[in-house]
């Protein structure tokens, strides 16, 4: 029973502080400070020294430099007409598929995810074009918004991914290998989404009314021009990482420079645009970084309380099979996803779950991909689903309705997780080929 006492204290404090609706980083810090004082009687000076050392360690971590760079690159794309070009380029490609332009949500998010790293940014950038276009053309609203919410979450799985960078740093595994591991699972989930759209639209052809417009040969020639900015960014950023020429942080900086050059070539770069994108990146980066540091303080506090070891021993005592453990962890992460953002989920849970997963025989790279999918599921579950907030702000549709529209895509992500668990080489094959 003594082993359960620290866990109970931490659980109650998390419920109280985060339930008050205060900033997440402040809540995490308060949980850490309060638990160390209540359980161990540690004084505030000692706690302050621990927190300062953690903040310094993270501030000097080079890999974290990739986060603001990838966020800035996404801001540049979001505030220029690259997203408009993306829709124009994809429209002729999907016009002969059942579901037609609904597939632009999936394909657009898949391509943008490869230059973003953020789920909310992916949903917002693609959604600012497709939501209006699809509504004006009479497409089924529930399928349009649901597919956009689900596909937007691919911004966390298809590299570059901010959550993967955080996981790689905390789990001390290669970020480049993690990026490579996320490609095929991301494409698998995108395929499941498009397949679902095809099935729904074959059953209900009215969901995707014909446009009556035939793309000419010249229109097909313009596809390459419209998709060129995104494809150039993908080739430079991912090519630099997988060829070994640059680290993820260096490739992110090169990606920002390339995005700025593209805006100059397209004659869209102004001082106002530059300042807006820079400030947007600073705001988001500060939010991610301060949550990361606060959650790291909480993780350290849980270590002082021996909480990860106690929980691990309790679960180990259940004698679960590897798949049984995976089911328990999945339920745990789905519940966390109802209330916390992705970065907080990773840094709070990893000291407990990663040792369990490794002990059960799961590869840390594979577990990173699995964890990102779990975080993705939290992006479309209320009450704290970031993609739901983004779409609600763009369309005015109540969050409850958008969550209902997104429910099939939640289950498709769960199906993707099952497939990934049964066939782990979907994630592990590409890192093995690229890096041995």
N, C-alpha and C positions, 0 to 999 in steps of 0.2 A: 504493500500500500504506500510505503514511503516513496517508491519510484513514481507513483502516480501523482503525488502531491505537486511537484513542479509543473507537470503537464497540465494539471487542473488550473493552477494559478495562471499560467501563460494563456490557456484557452479562455479563461474568464476575462483576462485583461484585453486580449484581442477583441473579444465580443463587445466589451465596454467601449474601448477607445475607437475602434473602427465603426462601431454602431452609432457613435456620436456624430458621425458625418464630418469629422475634421480631416485635414489633409492626410493622405495615406502615409507620407514620410514621417509626419509628426506623430501619427498613431503608432507606427512601428517603433520609433525611438522611445516613446512613452512606455510601450510594452516592455522593451528591453530594460530601460532604467528601473521601472517599477518592479519587474520580476527579480532583477539582481538585488535590489534593496530589500524586498520582502522575503525572498527565499534564502539568500546568502548573507544579508546584512551588509552588503558592500556599500562603501561611502561614495558620495557623488564625485569626489576628486578622482578616485580610482576608475570609476565608470567613464569620466571625461577623458582620462588618459587613454583608455581602451578605444573609445570612439575616435579620438584624434589620430591614433596610430592607424586605425582602419581607413579613415578618410585620406590620410597621406598615402597609404599603400595603393588605394584605388586611383588617386589623383596622378600617381606616377606610373600607372599601368598603360603601356603604349597601345595595347589592343583596344582600349576604350576610345581611342581617338577616332576609330572607324565610325562610331555611333553618330557624332555630330556631322561628319562628312556625308554619310549616307542620307541622313535626315535633310541636310542642305540640298543635296542632289534631288531628292524628292520634292522639296519646296520649289525648286527652279522649274521642274517639269509641271508641277501643279499650276503655277502662275503664268505659264506660257501656253501657246496653242499646240504644244506637242501632244497633249491628250486629245484635242480635236482631230489632229492628223491620225492618231491611233484609231479612232472610231471610223474615220473615212477609209483608212486602209483596210480595216477588218471587214467592213460591211459587204464588199463584193465577195469576199472569201466565204462567208457563211450564208449567202442568200439562197443557196440550193439545199441547205440542210433543214430538216424539220425543226422549227423553232426560229429559223432565220436570225434576226438581229439580237435575239435573246442570248445567242452564243457570244456576242461581242462583250457581254459582261464577263464571261468566263475567260475568253481568250485575251481580252484587254487587261484583266486583272493578272492573268498569268504572265503576260509580257511586262507589265508595269512592275510586278513584284520583283522581277529580275534586275530592277534598277532602283528599288525603293528601300525595302527592309522594314516597312511599317504597314500594319494591317489597315489602320484608320486612313493613312495617306493613300493607300491603294484604292480603298472603297470610295474615298472622296474624289480622287482625281478621275477615275473612270466614271463614277456616278454623276459628276457634274455635267457630263455629256449624255450618257445613256439614259438617265432617268427622264429627262425632258424629251429626248428623241423617241423613246419607246412609248411614252404616254401619248404623245401627239399622233403616233402612228397606230394607236389602238391595241397595243400589246397587253396581255394579261398582267395586271398590276402585281398580283401576289407572286407570280413566277418571276417577274422582272426584279422586284425588290428583294425577294428571297435569294435569287441567284446572285445578285450583286452583294448582298450581305455575306453569303457563304464564300463567294469567290474572292471578295476583298480580304478575307483572312489568309489567303495564300501569300500575302505580303510577309507573313512571318515564317513561312516554310521554304518557299523558293528563294535561294540566296540572291543577294546578300540579305541577311536577317539580323535585326538588332537583338532579338531574343536569343538567337544562336550565338552571337558574340558574347552575350552575358553568360550563357550556359558554358561556353568553351572556356571562359576565364575562370569561372567558379569550379568547374569539373576538371580543369587542367588538361583539356584535350585539344587537339589541333582544330582551330577554327576553319582552316581550309578544308580539312576532311569533313567537318560538319556541313560546310556549304555544299560540298560534293554529294554528301549523303542526302541532302534535302531535295535534290533535283527530281529524281524519279518518283519519290512519294508525292511531291507536289504535282507532277504531271499526272500521276495516278488519280489523285483526288479531283483534279481539273477534268479528267476523262469521265469520272463518275458523275460529276455535275452536268457535263454536256450530254451524257447518256440519259440522265434523268429528264433533262429538257426535251430531248428527242422523243422519249417515251410519252411524256405528258402532252406534247404537241401532236403526236400521231393519234393519241386518244381524243384530243380536243383541238382540231385544226384552227378553231377560232382564237386560240391563245396567241397565235402568230399570224396575223392577217397578211396576205400577199401585198407587196409594195406596188406592184404594177410597173415597176421600173426595171428595165433590163440594162445591165452593165455592158457598155461598149468595149471594144478591144482597147481603145485609148484609155478607158477607165481602168482596165486591168493593168495597163502599163503604169498608171499613177500609184498603184498599190505600193510598189517599192519606194517611191518618193515619200509617200505619206508615212510609211513605217520606218524609214531610214533613221530618223533621230533616235528612236528607241533601240533599234537594232545596233546602231553604232555604239551607243552607251553600253548595251549588253556585251558586245564583242570586246570592248576595251576593258571594262571592269572585270568581267568573269574571265576573259582571256588572260589578263594580267595575273589573276589569282591562280588559276589552274595551270598556267605555264610555269609558275614559280618565279616569274619576273618580279612580282611585287607581293608584299604581305596584304592582307585584307585592308589594313589601315592605309597603306600607301595606295592601293587600288582605289579606295574611296576618295582620296584626295585627287587622284587623276580623273576619276569620274566627275567630280565637281568642276574641275578645270574644263573637261570636255563639254559638260552641260552648258557652262558659260560661253564657250566658243560657239556652240550650236545656236545659242540665243543671239550671239553677235551676227552669225551668218544669216539667221532668219530675221535680222534687224528688229529684234524685240527687247534687247538689253537696254534698260534705262537705269539711271541712278535710283529712281523710286523702286523699280523692280528688284534691283540688287539689294537695297536696304530691306525691303519687305521679306525677301527670301532669307536673308541673313538673320533678321530678328525672329522670324518664325522658327528657324533652325535652332537659334540660341534658346528660345523659350522651351521647345520640346526637349532639347538635349539636357537642359538644366533639370527639367522634371524627371527624366529618366535617370540621370546621374544621382540626384538627391534621394530618389527612391532606392536606387541600388546601394548607396552608402548606408541609408537607414536600415534596409533589410539585412545588410551585411553585419551591422551592429547587433541586430536581433538574432541573427544566426550565431554570432559569437556568444551572445548571452545564453542561447540554448545550449551551446557547447559547455559553458561553465556549469550549467544546470544538469548536464549529462542527459538532456532530453532526447537527442537523436539516438544515443545508445540505448536508452530505456525503451523508446518506441520500437527500435529495431529488434530488441530482444523480445518484446511483447508480440510483435508480428511473427518473428521467427518461431516463437513457441506454438503458434497455430499450425506449424508444419504444412504450410500452403505449397502447392506445386507452383512452378514458375508462372503458368497461366492464371492460376488462382490469385497469386500475388498481383499480377497485372490487372485483374478485374478489380481487386480492392483498391489499388492505386488509381485506376481510372475513375472509380466512384469518388475517391478523395479529391482528385483534380477537378472533376466536374463541379463538385460542391464549392471548391475554392474559386473556380471560374465565375460563379454566380456573384461574387463579392469583390474580387481583386483583379487588378490588371496583370498582364503577362509577366512583366519584369518582377513584380512583387511575388507572384506565384513561384517563379523559378528560384529566386534567391532565398525565400522563406522555407521552401520545402526541400531543396536539394540536399542539405546536410543530413536529412532523414532518409529520403527516398533513394538517392544514388547508391549508397552502400548496400541497401537492400537489393536493388536491381542487379548490381554487380555480383553480389553473393549468390543470387538466383541464377547467374549465368548469362545475363544480358550484357551485350557489348555497350560500353559507355557512349559510343558514337550513335548506335541504334537507339539507345535510351534518350539521347538528346533529340532525335527526330520525333520519337514518340511523345516526349514532353512538349515539344512545340505544337504538335497536333492537338494535344490536350488544351494547351493555351489558346489555340485557334478556336476551339469549341466554346471557350469562355467569351470570345469576342462577339458571339451571337446569342448569348443567353442573358436574359434580364436578371437582376436590375442593373448590373454594371457591365453591359456589353457595348464596347466602344463603337463597333460598327453600327449597332442599333442607334446610338446617339447621333452618329454622322448622318445616317439616312433620315432620321427623324428631323434633323435640322435642315436637310436639303429638300425634303418633300412635304413636311408638315404632318405626315402620317403618324399616329400614335405609336409609341414604342411597343406596346403590347401587340398591335397588329403586325408590325414588322417582325417581331420575334416569332409570331405564329407563321408568317410567310417563310421564315428562315428555318423552321423546324425540320422539314425534309432534308435540308442541307446539313443540319446538325447530325442527323442519322447517317447521311452519306459519309461524313467525316468519321463517324464511329465505325462504319463498314470499312473504310480505308484503313483504320487502325487495326481491325481484325485481320485484314489481308496482310498488312505489314508485319503483324505478329506471327502469322503462319508462314510467311515468306520473307524473313528478315533480310535476305540478300537484295531485295528491292532497294533498301537503303545502303547496304554495305558493299554492293558490287562495284559501284562507280569509284568510291574512295580507294578500294583495293586496286582497281585498274590504274588509277591516276597516281597513286602514291605507294603502291606495293603493300 
